[in-house]
Amino acid sequence: MATEILMPALSPTMEEGTLAKWLVKEGDTVNAGDLLAEIETDKATMEFEAVDEGVIGKILVGEGTEGVKVNTPIAVIGEEGEDMADAGTASPSAPEAKADAGKEAAAPGGSDAPDTPAPSETATAAPAAPVKDGTRIFASPLARRIAADKGLDLTLITGSGPHGRIIRADLEGAQPQAKAEKAPETAEKATAAGAAMPAGPDAAALRKMFEGRDYEEVTLNGMRKTVAARLTEAKQTVPHFYLRRDIELDALLEFRGQLNKQLESREIKLSVNDFIIKACALALQSVPNANAVWAGDRILRLKPSDVGVAVAVDDGLFVPVLKDAEQKSLSALSSEMKDLAGRARDGKLAPHEYVGGSFAISNLGMFGIENFDAVINPPHGAILAVGAGVKKPVVGADGELTTATVMSTTLSVDHRVIDGALGAQLLAAIKENLENPMVMLA
């Protein structure tokens, strides 16, 4: 039986993507796990694997097609010798495919393209993708059809396919069970809110306002849309408050210089940011009630310190997460952070590398910014904004006026998760770690 291959959701925020490149052609035989295509998501370019074996009978969406909605049929797979000439219908409502200048685009339509036509009756459409706790359950089209025929609830099935995807073999011998409880409406609304573009000024009205003025109109890419949606959601739904502390860095800078001299033979050079990551990870262990996230109707307190670090990339940003940061050495954190930052700028991060965590760091000190307030990246409970270290006059321990290298920090806190006193304890622990760096090695 011919089965449609659907556009996958390859990241938590993906609603549509660009089919950058096909790695197979019509008539090719594929097995589960074989690479089918390269797909550009809102965050990165990722490879898409087959979840069932068969023959590629028809490719429905051409290379370079943008704006292909998740769960849109992109190809048809079937059995050897099966007639699939009439199966499936190309149906993305998308802008023109990226193509060489002067060549006709491979995909029809644009922002005014007609609604997606219904698939041909020749191909049997798979049931809609199941959802559990507001999260899409990944299952092959064939598995969804078998589940529908048997009356199976896919939210109760554990997948053995690539990345936990449910495949046909997982359903063999499975018996119908009671339906899983429907996710709360609030979670569904939150998911929808996170994916929707924020409202803003009317584009036509703004064009009229600036009529006669020289300007360039920049179309939003997937990453910029996601950043805009998530940060708007954060400022509208997360009750921020801010705590500020100045941190003296002279002891840390001296200690860092000593360590880097000893690490030269290993070609390791620790940055101030590496120490900040370690200090925050240990502070979350010292103040465990602050190592938490808001979960709608409850708070989740994490045991490990999974710390996100904001990385600026072209037209957006990533927040890769260093998991179990409290257990890792400074050199290990430094190496991992360099790797994550490099792959973030190249668009090569996998989704599991930039989701999760309870806390984040945004450091603009290298740009000369002395202090600022950062926006919390949901679901994190807090984010630390780090400014540049600047020589300033301070009152020494003996009461005499002296100078010190001072770094300004601002802790943005989700008041639903962390109250003022708890946030103050967390920031005090971070300050203590940074002003006494040898403690972090104990």
C-alpha positions as a LaTeX table, in Angstrom:
\begin{tabular}{lrrr}
\hline
Residue & $x$ (\AA) & $y$ (\AA) & $z$ (\AA) \\
\hline
Met1 & 0.00 & 0.00 & 0.00 \\
Ala2 & 1.35 & 3.42 & $-0.96$ \\
Thr3 & 2.11 & 5.59 & 2.08 \\
Glu4 & 2.75 & 9.29 & 2.21 \\
Ile5 & 5.97 & 10.60 & 3.75 \\
Leu6 & 5.06 & 13.73 & 5.69 \\
Met7 & 7.09 & 16.85 & 6.41 \\
Pro8 & 8.52 & 16.11 & 9.89 \\
Ala9 & 8.69 & 18.44 & 12.89 \\
Leu10 & 12.45 & 18.39 & 13.46 \\
Ser11 & 12.53 & 20.99 & 16.24 \\
Pro12 & 10.16 & 21.85 & 19.10 \\
Thr13 & 9.11 & 25.14 & 17.49 \\
Met14 & 8.98 & 24.04 & 13.86 \\
Glu15 & 5.72 & 24.71 & 12.00 \\
Glu16 & 7.12 & 24.76 & 8.49 \\
Gly17 & 10.46 & 24.24 & 6.80 \\
Thr18 & 12.41 & 24.33 & 3.56 \\
Leu19 & 13.06 & 21.10 & 1.70 \\
Ala20 & 16.68 & 21.98 & 0.95 \\
Lys21 & 17.83 & 18.79 & $-0.81$ \\
Trp22 & 16.61 & 15.32 & $-1.67$ \\
Leu23 & 19.14 & 12.56 & $-0.95$ \\
Val24 & 17.08 & 9.95 & $-2.83$ \\
Lys25 & 15.28 & 9.86 & $-6.15$ \\
Glu26 & 12.13 & 8.18 & $-7.45$ \\
Gly27 & 12.63 & 4.43 & $-7.78$ \\
Asp28 & 15.23 & 4.18 & $-5.00$ \\
Thr29 & 14.80 & 1.44 & $-2.39$ \\
Val30 & 15.22 & 2.67 & 1.19 \\
Asn31 & 15.33 & 1.03 & 4.61 \\
Ala32 & 14.43 & 2.42 & 8.01 \\
Gly33 & 17.19 & 4.80 & 9.09 \\
Asp34 & 18.31 & 5.72 & 5.56 \\
Leu35 & 18.68 & 9.45 & 4.91 \\
Leu36 & 15.96 & 10.86 & 2.68 \\
Ala37 & 16.43 & 14.63 & 2.61 \\
Glu38 & 18.01 & 17.71 & 4.13 \\
Ile39 & 15.44 & 20.03 & 5.71 \\
Glu40 & 15.97 & 23.59 & 6.93 \\
Thr41 & 14.06 & 24.18 & 10.16 \\
Asp42 & 13.58 & 27.43 & 12.05 \\
Lys43 & 16.93 & 26.76 & 13.74 \\
Ala44 & 19.18 & 24.57 & 11.59 \\
Thr45 & 19.59 & 22.33 & 8.53 \\
Met46 & 18.95 & 18.72 & 9.52 \\
Glu47 & 18.88 & 15.33 & 7.85 \\
Phe48 & 15.57 & 13.45 & 7.70 \\
Glu49 & 15.59 & 9.65 & 8.02 \\
Ala50 & 13.23 & 7.02 & 6.65 \\
Val51 & 11.17 & 5.22 & 9.28 \\
Asp52 & 9.91 & 2.39 & 7.04 \\
Glu53 & 11.33 & 0.34 & 4.22 \\
Gly54 & 10.03 & 0.58 & 0.67 \\
Val55 & 10.51 & 2.18 & $-2.73$ \\
Ile56 & 10.31 & 5.93 & $-3.33$ \\
Gly57 & 7.42 & 6.02 & $-5.77$ \\
Lys58 & 6.87 & 9.74 & $-6.15$ \\
Ile59 & 8.49 & 12.95 & $-4.90$ \\
Leu60 & 5.79 & 15.54 & $-4.27$ \\
Val61 & 7.84 & 18.55 & $-3.15$ \\
Gly62 & 10.83 & 19.74 & $-5.13$ \\
Glu63 & 14.21 & 20.76 & $-3.78$ \\
Gly64 & 14.36 & 24.33 & $-2.48$ \\
Thr65 & 10.66 & 24.58 & $-1.70$ \\
Glu66 & 10.14 & 26.94 & 1.23 \\
Gly67 & 7.26 & 27.17 & 3.69 \\
Val68 & 6.34 & 23.46 & 3.61 \\
Lys69 & 3.98 & 22.94 & 6.54 \\
Val70 & 4.64 & 20.17 & 9.05 \\
Asn71 & 2.60 & 17.02 & 8.18 \\
Thr72 & 2.33 & 18.05 & 4.52 \\
Pro73 & 2.95 & 15.05 & 2.17 \\
Ile74 & 6.39 & 15.43 & 0.53 \\
Ala75 & 6.79 & 12.00 & $-1.07$ \\
Val76 & 5.14 & 8.61 & $-1.49$ \\
Ile77 & 6.71 & 5.29 & $-0.51$ \\
Gly78 & 5.36 & 1.86 & $-1.35$ \\
Glu79 & 6.22 & $-1.74$ & $-2.16$ \\
Glu80 & 8.36 & $-2.97$ & $-5.04$ \\
Gly81 & 6.33 & $-3.07$ & $-8.26$ \\
Glu82 & 3.40 & $-1.12$ & $-6.84$ \\
Asp83 & 1.89 & 1.52 & $-9.16$ \\
Met84 & 2.26 & 4.85 & $-7.40$ \\
Ala85 & 2.03 & 7.16 & $-10.39$ \\
Asp86 & $-1.23$ & 8.67 & $-9.20$ \\
Ala87 & $-0.56$ & 8.50 & $-5.46$ \\
Gly88 & $-0.26$ & 11.75 & $-3.50$ \\
Thr89 & $-0.57$ & 15.33 & $-4.57$ \\
Ala90 & 2.05 & 18.02 & $-4.12$ \\
Ser91 & 0.38 & 20.43 & $-1.76$ \\
Pro92 & 2.65 & 22.81 & 0.09 \\
Ser93 & 1.36 & 26.33 & 0.44 \\
Ala94 & 4.77 & 27.88 & 0.09 \\
Pro95 & 6.75 & 30.71 & $-1.45$ \\
Glu96 & 8.66 & 30.01 & $-4.64$ \\
Ala97 & 11.47 & 27.51 & $-4.35$ \\
Lys98 & 14.97 & 28.84 & $-4.14$ \\
Ala99 & 16.44 & 28.42 & $-7.59$ \\
Asp100 & 19.14 & 29.80 & $-9.88$ \\
Ala101 & 18.43 & 33.33 & $-11.08$ \\
Gly102 & 16.19 & 33.37 & $-14.12$ \\
Lys103 & 14.95 & 29.78 & $-13.65$ \\
Glu104 & 11.33 & 29.01 & $-12.92$ \\
Ala105 & 10.70 & 28.00 & $-9.31$ \\
Ala106 & 9.94 & 24.35 & $-8.64$ \\
Ala107 & 7.03 & 24.97 & $-6.26$ \\
Pro108 & 3.91 & 27.04 & $-6.96$ \\
Gly109 & 2.46 & 29.89 & $-4.96$ \\
Gly110 & 3.62 & 32.41 & $-2.42$ \\
Ser111 & 1.94 & 34.25 & 0.41 \\
Asp112 & $-1.18$ & 34.41 & $-1.75$ \\
Ala113 & $-1.02$ & 30.78 & $-2.89$ \\
Pro114 & $-4.33$ & 28.88 & $-2.78$ \\
Asp115 & $-5.16$ & 26.58 & 0.10 \\
Thr116 & $-3.56$ & 23.15 & 0.11 \\
Pro117 & $-5.53$ & 20.82 & $-2.18$ \\
Ala118 & $-6.76$ & 17.54 & $-0.75$ \\
Pro119 & $-4.59$ & 14.50 & $-1.51$ \\
Ser120 & $-5.67$ & 12.27 & $-4.35$ \\
Glu121 & $-8.22$ & 9.64 & $-3.43$ \\
Thr122 & $-5.78$ & 7.06 & $-4.75$ \\
Ala123 & $-3.59$ & 7.54 & $-1.65$ \\
Thr124 & $-5.10$ & 6.79 & 1.74 \\
Ala125 & $-4.23$ & 9.64 & 4.12 \\
Ala126 & $-2.69$ & 8.67 & 7.45 \\
Pro127 & $-4.47$ & 9.85 & 10.60 \\
Ala128 & $-3.26$ & 13.09 & 12.16 \\
Ala129 & $-0.17$ & 12.94 & 14.35 \\
Pro130 & $-1.07$ & 12.20 & 18.01 \\
Val131 & $-0.24$ & 14.67 & 20.77 \\
Lys132 & 0.63 & 13.98 & 24.40 \\
Asp133 & 0.95 & 16.74 & 27.01 \\
Gly134 & 1.07 & 19.32 & 24.25 \\
Thr135 & 3.94 & 17.52 & 22.47 \\
Arg136 & 3.63 & 15.78 & 19.12 \\
Ile137 & 4.20 & 12.01 & 19.21 \\
Phe138 & 6.41 & 10.98 & 16.29 \\
Ala139 & 5.10 & 7.97 & 14.36 \\
Ser140 & 5.43 & 6.82 & 10.80 \\
Pro141 & 2.35 & 7.26 & 8.56 \\
Leu142 & 2.02 & 3.47 & 8.32 \\
Ala143 & 2.15 & 3.12 & 12.11 \\
Arg144 & $-0.56$ & 5.76 & 12.53 \\
Arg145 & $-2.79$ & 3.98 & 10.01 \\
Ile146 & $-2.28$ & 0.58 & 11.72 \\
Ala147 & $-3.01$ & 2.17 & 15.10 \\
Ala148 & $-6.22$ & 3.69 & 13.76 \\
Asp149 & $-7.33$ & 0.33 & 12.32 \\
Lys150 & $-6.59$ & $-1.52$ & 15.59 \\
Gly151 & $-7.92$ & 1.20 & 17.88 \\
Leu152 & $-4.51$ & 1.68 & 19.53 \\
Asp153 & $-3.55$ & 4.82 & 21.45 \\
Leu154 & $-0.10$ & 5.89 & 20.21 \\
Thr155 & 0.48 & 8.04 & 23.30 \\
Leu156 & 0.80 & 4.75 & 25.23 \\
Ile157 & 3.32 & 3.18 & 22.81 \\
Thr158 & 7.11 & 3.47 & 23.17 \\
Gly159 & 8.81 & 3.91 & 19.81 \\
Ser160 & 11.91 & 1.97 & 18.78 \\
Gly161 & 12.59 & 3.85 & 15.55 \\
Pro162 & 15.10 & 6.69 & 15.00 \\
His163 & 14.77 & 9.35 & 17.73 \\
Gly164 & 12.02 & 7.36 & 19.43 \\
Arg165 & 9.69 & 7.37 & 16.41 \\
Ile166 & 6.92 & 4.74 & 16.53 \\
Ile167 & 7.15 & 2.29 & 13.61 \\
Arg168 & 5.14 & $-0.71$ & 12.41 \\
Ala169 & 7.14 & $-3.23$ & 14.47 \\
Asp170 & 6.18 & $-1.44$ & 17.71 \\
Leu171 & 2.50 & $-2.19$ & 17.07 \\
Glu172 & 2.80 & $-5.93$ & 16.45 \\
Gly173 & 0.88 & $-7.72$ & 19.17 \\
Ala174 & $-0.23$ & $-4.46$ & 20.82 \\
Gln175 & $-3.74$ & $-4.49$ & 22.27 \\
Pro176 & $-6.14$ & $-1.52$ & 22.52 \\
Gln177 & $-5.90$ & 0.33 & 25.86 \\
Ala178 & $-7.78$ & 3.09 & 27.56 \\
Lys179 & $-7.15$ & 6.46 & 25.97 \\
Ala180 & $-4.58$ & 8.63 & 27.68 \\
Glu181 & $-6.01$ & 11.63 & 29.47 \\
Lys182 & $-6.22$ & 14.65 & 27.20 \\
Ala183 & $-3.60$ & 17.33 & 27.80 \\
Pro184 & $-4.91$ & 20.35 & 29.69 \\
Glu185 & $-6.35$ & 23.08 & 27.55 \\
Thr186 & $-3.90$ & 25.53 & 29.07 \\
Ala187 & $-0.97$ & 23.52 & 27.76 \\
Glu188 & $-2.48$ & 23.46 & 24.27 \\
Lys189 & $-2.97$ & 27.20 & 24.37 \\
Ala190 & 0.57 & 27.73 & 25.60 \\
Thr191 & 1.95 & 25.62 & 22.77 \\
Ala192 & $-0.08$ & 27.55 & 20.22 \\
Ala193 & 0.97 & 30.85 & 21.73 \\
Gly194 & 4.62 & 29.92 & 21.55 \\
Ala195 & 4.39 & 29.08 & 17.86 \\
Ala196 & 2.26 & 32.03 & 16.76 \\
Met197 & 3.81 & 35.21 & 15.44 \\
Pro198 & 3.32 & 38.20 & 17.77 \\
Ala199 & 0.98 & 40.94 & 16.70 \\
Gly200 & 2.59 & 44.17 & 15.56 \\
Pro201 & 2.10 & 47.29 & 13.46 \\
Asp202 & 0.25 & 46.81 & 10.19 \\
Ala203 & 2.81 & 46.45 & 7.39 \\
Ala204 & 0.67 & 48.31 & 4.84 \\
Ala205 & 0.20 & 51.24 & 7.23 \\
Leu206 & 3.93 & 51.42 & 7.90 \\
Arg207 & 4.75 & 51.32 & 4.19 \\
Lys208 & 2.41 & 54.26 & 3.70 \\
Met209 & 3.97 & 56.11 & 6.65 \\
Phe210 & 7.44 & 55.78 & 5.14 \\
Glu211 & 6.34 & 56.35 & 1.56 \\
Gly212 & 8.95 & 58.44 & $-0.20$ \\
Arg213 & 11.71 & 57.45 & 2.23 \\
Asp214 & 14.54 & 55.14 & 1.22 \\
Tyr215 & 14.32 & 51.78 & 3.02 \\
Glu216 & 14.94 & 48.08 & 2.52 \\
Glu217 & 12.25 & 45.52 & 3.32 \\
Val218 & 13.72 & 42.39 & 4.94 \\
Thr219 & 11.63 & 39.22 & 4.89 \\
Leu220 & 11.72 & 37.31 & 8.19 \\
Asn221 & 13.41 & 33.94 & 8.12 \\
Gly222 & 12.26 & 31.04 & 10.29 \\
Met223 & 14.72 & 31.76 & 13.10 \\
Arg224 & 13.80 & 35.45 & 13.38 \\
Lys225 & 10.09 & 34.53 & 13.47 \\
Thr226 & 10.76 & 32.04 & 16.26 \\
Val227 & 12.84 & 34.50 & 18.28 \\
Ala228 & 10.15 & 37.17 & 17.92 \\
Ala229 & 7.38 & 34.77 & 18.95 \\
Arg230 & 9.19 & 33.28 & 21.96 \\
Leu231 & 10.46 & 36.56 & 23.39 \\
Thr232 & 7.08 & 38.22 & 22.94 \\
Glu233 & 5.50 & 35.28 & 24.74 \\
Ala234 & 8.10 & 35.55 & 27.50 \\
Lys235 & 7.54 & 39.25 & 28.16 \\
Gln236 & 3.75 & 38.89 & 28.00 \\
Thr237 & 3.36 & 35.77 & 30.13 \\
Val238 & 6.40 & 35.58 & 32.43 \\
Pro239 & 6.34 & 38.02 & 35.40 \\
His240 & 9.94 & 39.23 & 35.36 \\
Phe241 & 11.72 & 40.93 & 38.23 \\
Tyr242 & 15.36 & 41.93 & 38.37 \\
Leu243 & 18.18 & 41.63 & 40.93 \\
Arg244 & 21.54 & 43.36 & 40.47 \\
Arg245 & 24.97 & 42.75 & 41.99 \\
Asp246 & 28.48 & 44.01 & 41.22 \\
Ile247 & 31.13 & 41.30 & 41.28 \\
Glu248 & 34.85 & 41.98 & 41.75 \\
Leu249 & 36.91 & 39.96 & 39.30 \\
Asp250 & 40.55 & 40.60 & 40.23 \\
Ala251 & 41.00 & 37.29 & 42.10 \\
Leu252 & 39.34 & 35.40 & 39.25 \\
Leu253 & 41.45 & 37.11 & 36.57 \\
Glu254 & 44.65 & 36.30 & 38.46 \\
Phe255 & 43.57 & 32.68 & 39.02 \\
Arg256 & 42.54 & 32.34 & 35.36 \\
Gly257 & 45.95 & 33.61 & 34.24 \\
Gln258 & 47.70 & 31.00 & 36.37 \\
Leu259 & 45.52 & 28.17 & 35.08 \\
Asn260 & 45.89 & 29.18 & 31.45 \\
Lys261 & 49.67 & 29.26 & 31.80 \\
Gln262 & 49.60 & 25.70 & 33.16 \\
Leu263 & 47.19 & 24.58 & 30.43 \\
Glu264 & 49.19 & 25.96 & 27.50 \\
Ser265 & 50.71 & 22.55 & 26.74 \\
Arg266 & 47.18 & 21.16 & 26.34 \\
Glu267 & 46.17 & 24.08 & 24.10 \\
Ile268 & 43.35 & 25.00 & 26.49 \\
Lys269 & 42.52 & 28.62 & 27.20 \\
Leu270 & 39.80 & 29.29 & 29.74 \\
Ser271 & 37.59 & 32.35 & 29.30 \\
Val272 & 35.86 & 34.38 & 32.00 \\
Asn273 & 32.62 & 33.00 & 30.58 \\
Asp274 & 33.73 & 29.45 & 31.41 \\
Phe275 & 34.11 & 30.47 & 35.06 \\
Ile276 & 30.67 & 32.14 & 34.97 \\
Ile277 & 29.06 & 28.94 & 33.66 \\
Lys278 & 30.71 & 26.89 & 36.41 \\
Ala279 & 29.80 & 29.45 & 39.08 \\
Cys280 & 26.13 & 29.41 & 38.05 \\
Ala281 & 26.01 & 25.61 & 37.87 \\
Leu282 & 27.40 & 25.29 & 41.40 \\
Ala283 & 25.13 & 28.06 & 42.69 \\
Leu284 & 22.09 & 26.12 & 41.45 \\
Gln285 & 23.30 & 23.19 & 43.55 \\
Ser286 & 23.80 & 25.45 & 46.59 \\
Val287 & 20.31 & 26.93 & 46.19 \\
Pro288 & 18.38 & 23.93 & 44.83 \\
Asn289 & 14.93 & 25.52 & 45.14 \\
Ala290 & 16.00 & 28.04 & 42.48 \\
Asn291 & 16.91 & 25.25 & 40.03 \\
Ala292 & 13.34 & 25.11 & 38.75 \\
Val293 & 10.98 & 25.80 & 35.85 \\
Trp294 & 7.31 & 26.76 & 35.60 \\
Ala295 & 5.14 & 23.91 & 34.26 \\
Gly296 & 1.70 & 25.49 & 33.99 \\
Asp297 & 0.02 & 24.07 & 37.07 \\
Arg298 & 3.16 & 23.08 & 39.00 \\
Ile299 & 6.88 & 23.74 & 39.42 \\
Leu300 & 9.51 & 21.26 & 38.27 \\
Arg301 & 12.70 & 21.30 & 40.36 \\
Leu302 & 15.69 & 19.87 & 38.55 \\
Lys303 & 18.45 & 17.87 & 40.21 \\
Pro304 & 21.29 & 18.50 & 37.70 \\
Ser305 & 22.47 & 21.99 & 36.71 \\
Asp306 & 21.63 & 22.26 & 33.01 \\
Val307 & 22.82 & 25.75 & 32.05 \\
Gly308 & 21.99 & 27.46 & 28.75 \\
Val309 & 24.32 & 30.05 & 27.21 \\
Ala310 & 23.03 & 32.55 & 24.63 \\
Val311 & 25.02 & 32.50 & 21.36 \\
Ala312 & 24.48 & 35.19 & 18.75 \\
Val313 & 24.18 & 33.95 & 15.15 \\
Asp314 & 23.19 & 35.63 & 11.90 \\
Asp315 & 19.59 & 36.86 & 12.15 \\
Gly316 & 18.94 & 35.31 & 15.56 \\
Leu317 & 20.33 & 33.43 & 18.52 \\
Phe318 & 20.65 & 29.96 & 19.99 \\
Val319 & 20.74 & 28.98 & 23.65 \\
Pro320 & 22.67 & 25.68 & 23.67 \\
Val321 & 22.44 & 23.86 & 26.99 \\
Leu322 & 25.42 & 22.42 & 28.88 \\
Lys323 & 23.92 & 19.49 & 30.77 \\
Asp324 & 25.26 & 18.40 & 34.17 \\
Ala325 & 27.51 & 21.47 & 34.19 \\
Glu326 & 28.12 & 21.19 & 37.95 \\
Gln327 & 29.93 & 17.87 & 37.40 \\
Lys328 & 32.26 & 19.04 & 34.61 \\
Ser329 & 35.69 & 20.58 & 34.94 \\
Leu330 & 36.41 & 24.10 & 33.69 \\
Ser331 & 38.40 & 22.70 & 30.76 \\
Ala332 & 35.56 & 20.33 & 29.82 \\
Leu333 & 33.02 & 23.16 & 29.98 \\
Ser334 & 35.30 & 25.35 & 27.87 \\
Ser335 & 35.74 & 22.69 & 25.20 \\
Glu336 & 32.02 & 21.83 & 25.09 \\
Met337 & 31.00 & 25.50 & 24.93 \\
Lys338 & 33.37 & 26.20 & 22.03 \\
Asp339 & 31.97 & 23.19 & 20.16 \\
Leu340 & 28.33 & 24.16 & 20.77 \\
Ala341 & 28.91 & 27.80 & 19.86 \\
Gly342 & 30.72 & 26.88 & 16.65 \\
Arg343 & 28.00 & 24.48 & 15.52 \\
Ala344 & 25.32 & 26.98 & 16.52 \\
Arg345 & 26.84 & 29.57 & 14.17 \\
Asp346 & 27.01 & 26.94 & 11.41 \\
Gly347 & 23.38 & 25.92 & 12.02 \\
Lys348 & 24.41 & 22.36 & 12.90 \\
Leu349 & 22.95 & 21.95 & 16.40 \\
Ala350 & 20.51 & 19.11 & 17.01 \\
Pro351 & 17.26 & 20.04 & 18.84 \\
His352 & 18.22 & 18.18 & 22.02 \\
Glu353 & 21.27 & 20.46 & 22.32 \\
Tyr354 & 19.26 & 23.67 & 22.65 \\
Val355 & 16.16 & 22.62 & 24.60 \\
Gly356 & 15.75 & 22.11 & 28.32 \\
Gly357 & 17.66 & 23.58 & 31.20 \\
Ser358 & 16.40 & 25.75 & 34.05 \\
Phe359 & 18.82 & 28.67 & 33.82 \\
Ala360 & 20.63 & 30.69 & 31.16 \\
Ile361 & 23.49 & 33.16 & 30.80 \\
Ser362 & 23.64 & 36.09 & 28.38 \\
Asn363 & 27.07 & 37.74 & 28.26 \\
Leu364 & 27.49 & 40.99 & 26.32 \\
Gly365 & 30.65 & 42.02 & 28.15 \\
Met366 & 32.82 & 41.27 & 25.11 \\
Phe367 & 30.87 & 43.99 & 23.24 \\
Gly368 & 31.65 & 46.60 & 25.88 \\
Ile369 & 28.16 & 46.56 & 27.41 \\
Glu370 & 28.46 & 47.28 & 31.13 \\
Asn371 & 24.95 & 46.27 & 32.23 \\
Phe372 & 21.60 & 45.25 & 30.75 \\
Asp373 & 18.46 & 43.26 & 31.50 \\
Ala374 & 17.97 & 39.93 & 29.69 \\
Val375 & 14.63 & 38.38 & 28.75 \\
Ile376 & 13.94 & 34.95 & 30.26 \\
Asn377 & 13.99 & 32.13 & 27.71 \\
Pro378 & 11.01 & 29.87 & 28.61 \\
Pro379 & 10.84 & 27.47 & 30.31 \\
His380 & 13.88 & 28.71 & 32.28 \\
Gly381 & 13.26 & 30.15 & 35.72 \\
Ala382 & 16.00 & 32.77 & 35.47 \\
Ile383 & 18.69 & 34.27 & 33.23 \\
Leu384 & 21.88 & 36.08 & 34.24 \\
Ala385 & 22.85 & 39.15 & 32.19 \\
Val386 & 26.63 & 39.69 & 32.36 \\
Gly387 & 28.36 & 42.96 & 31.56 \\
Ala388 & 31.98 & 43.91 & 30.94 \\
Gly389 & 34.58 & 43.98 & 33.68 \\
Val390 & 35.54 & 47.64 & 34.24 \\
Lys391 & 38.10 & 49.23 & 36.55 \\
Lys392 & 36.19 & 51.18 & 39.21 \\
Pro393 & 36.93 & 52.82 & 42.56 \\
Val394 & 35.81 & 50.63 & 45.47 \\
Val395 & 36.11 & 50.70 & 49.25 \\
Gly396 & 38.53 & 47.98 & 50.32 \\
Ala397 & 38.17 & 45.58 & 53.25 \\
Asp398 & 40.26 & 47.95 & 55.40 \\
Gly399 & 38.01 & 50.90 & 54.57 \\
Glu400 & 40.50 & 52.54 & 52.21 \\
Leu401 & 39.56 & 53.69 & 48.72 \\
Thr402 & 41.13 & 51.51 & 46.02 \\
Thr403 & 40.36 & 50.23 & 42.52 \\
Ala404 & 39.04 & 46.86 & 41.34 \\
Thr405 & 37.82 & 45.21 & 38.16 \\
Val406 & 34.05 & 45.15 & 38.64 \\
Met407 & 31.52 & 43.21 & 36.55 \\
Ser408 & 27.86 & 44.20 & 36.70 \\
Thr409 & 25.32 & 41.37 & 36.67 \\
Thr410 & 21.52 & 41.37 & 36.51 \\
Leu411 & 19.47 & 38.29 & 37.35 \\
Ser412 & 16.09 & 38.26 & 35.55 \\
Val413 & 13.76 & 35.99 & 37.52 \\
Asp414 & 10.39 & 34.34 & 36.84 \\
His415 & 8.40 & 35.36 & 39.93 \\
Arg416 & 6.10 & 32.35 & 39.54 \\
Val417 & 9.07 & 30.09 & 40.27 \\
Ile418 & 11.49 & 32.12 & 42.36 \\
Asp419 & 10.62 & 34.75 & 44.97 \\
Gly420 & 12.81 & 37.74 & 45.81 \\
Ala421 & 14.68 & 36.24 & 48.76 \\
Leu422 & 15.37 & 33.00 & 46.90 \\
Gly423 & 16.63 & 34.91 & 43.87 \\
Ala424 & 18.86 & 36.99 & 46.13 \\
Gln425 & 20.36 & 33.80 & 47.61 \\
Leu426 & 21.08 & 32.46 & 44.13 \\
Leu427 & 22.78 & 35.66 & 42.97 \\
Ala428 & 24.78 & 35.83 & 46.22 \\
Ala429 & 26.00 & 32.24 & 45.61 \\
Ile430 & 27.06 & 33.14 & 42.06 \\
Lys431 & 28.95 & 36.19 & 43.38 \\
Glu432 & 30.64 & 34.11 & 46.09 \\
Asn433 & 31.85 & 31.55 & 43.56 \\
Leu434 & 33.26 & 34.16 & 41.18 \\
Glu435 & 35.00 & 36.22 & 43.86 \\
Asn436 & 36.54 & 33.05 & 45.37 \\
Pro437 & 37.28 & 31.01 & 42.24 \\
Met438 & 39.43 & 28.34 & 43.94 \\
Val439 & 36.30 & 27.20 & 45.80 \\
Met440 & 34.88 & 26.03 & 42.46 \\
Leu441 & 37.65 & 23.44 & 42.17 \\
Ala442 & 37.08 & 21.99 & 45.65 \\
\hline
\end{tabular}
